[in-house]
Each structure stands twice: as structure tokens, then as C-alpha cells.
Amino acid sequence: MDHCWEGYYTCQKRTGRFPSLVYAKKGQGAYDLFFDGYPANNFRFKLNRDRDNNPLLAGITIRIHYRSAVTRAIKVNGVRIKENDWDVNERGPGKIKQTKCGENRYIGV
């Protein structure tokens, strides 16, 4: 439903939700997230772990491909998570090791 108009575009009050089911065994490969249009300004991810609720068994890496080189920030419970430390061998931020929630790095193209 179109609740209002912003210039030529409709704005909607309801937040879009796109639940997905993924295999999240720690150390598994990464999932790539692509968009036909521009990505949303905010994302919310939630990982429901195994029955034992063991954080050592579950983990996921998500790669989001952006069309522009704009600064991004990752927050966990409202606290900004610093980008991975610089790795001389990588010539950029260190690789994702799934050691903590919100671990991140930005690779400019």
C-alpha cells in the first residue's frame, strides 16, 4: 500500500522483511547478498543457533556488494564494532575468522 509520496517514489510505513534459512555451521563458506536496486540503509540479521545454543558451533559470513564506496558501520546491540585490524599480507583489513559477532572488513574496488 502506498502511504505517501516522496517526489516520484512511494514511501511505505511497513518495513520489508525477507526471512531466509541458511546452513550456518561455523567455518562454512560465505553467502553473497546482491540487490537489483540500491541496498537498504539498514539491515538486521539474527542467527538462531543449534539446540545446545553453543556459539562455537554456529557462525555465518555474509558478503554485501555495494555499488558505491560509502562508509559503513556494523553495530551489535547498538554498539559499533571496529573493522578487523590491518593485515600486511592481505594489504587490507584481516580476513573474517568468525571469532565475534559483527566482525567485519571493507574491501574497496
N, C-alpha and C positions, 0 to 999 in steps of 0.2 A: 504494500500500500504506500502510495506517495503521501507523506505527511506534510511536506513543504518543498519549496524550490530554492535552490541556490544558483542563481543565474540560469544556465541551461540544464543543470543537473538536478535530479530529485534527491532529497535527503530523507532518510528513513530513521525512525526512532529506535527500531529494533536492531539489536546487534546481531550480525551474521555469525552463525555457529556451524562449524564443519568438523564434527567428530570423526576420528579415524582410529582404526585398530592397527597397531604395528607390533612387530616382533621386537622386543626391547631387551634382548639378552646383552649384558654388558660386554663391550668389545666387538660386537657385530658391526657391520658397515654403517654408513651414513645414509640418511634419507634426504633427497633433494626436494626442495619446495619451490615450484615455479608458478608464475602468475601470468595470465594472458594480458592483464592490465597492470596498473600500478599496485604494489603491495599495500596492505592496510598500514596505518600509522602505528597501531599497537597490536600485539599478538599475546595470547595467553596459552601456555602449554601446561598440561597436567599429566603426570606419569603415575598411573596406578600400578604399584609393584605386585610381586608374587604374593601368595597367601602368607608366607612367613614374614613378609614385609622386610626382607633382607636387602639393604641398599647395596651390598656388594655383588648382588646377582643381576640387578637391573640397571640399565643405562641406555641412553639413545643420543645420537648426534644428528642434528638437523642442519642442513645447509640451505640458506635462503639466498637466492640470487637476486640482487637488487640491480636496477637499471641506472642508478646514479650513485656517485661517491659522496654520500652524506653521512655525517657522524651518527652512529647508532649506539644505544646503551642497553645493556641487559640488566634487569632488576629481578631479584628474588625476594619476595615478601616486602617490596618497597625499597630494598637496599641495592644500590648499584654495584654490580660485580665487575671488577677490573679485568681488562683484557689480559690474556696469557702473557707471561714475560717474554721478552725478546730472545730469540734463538739465533745465534750467529750462523749456525749451519743451515738453518731454514731461510736466513736473510729476511726474517719477519717474525711475527708472534709464534710461539711454540705450538706444536700440534695439540689437538684435543685428546686428552687422556681419560676423560670421564671420571675425574677424581672428585669433582664437586658439582653441585647444581649451578647452572648458569655459566659454566666455563665457556669462554668464547675467544674468537680471534677474527680479525677482519683482514681479508686479502684483497687489496686493490687491483684492478685490472687495467 
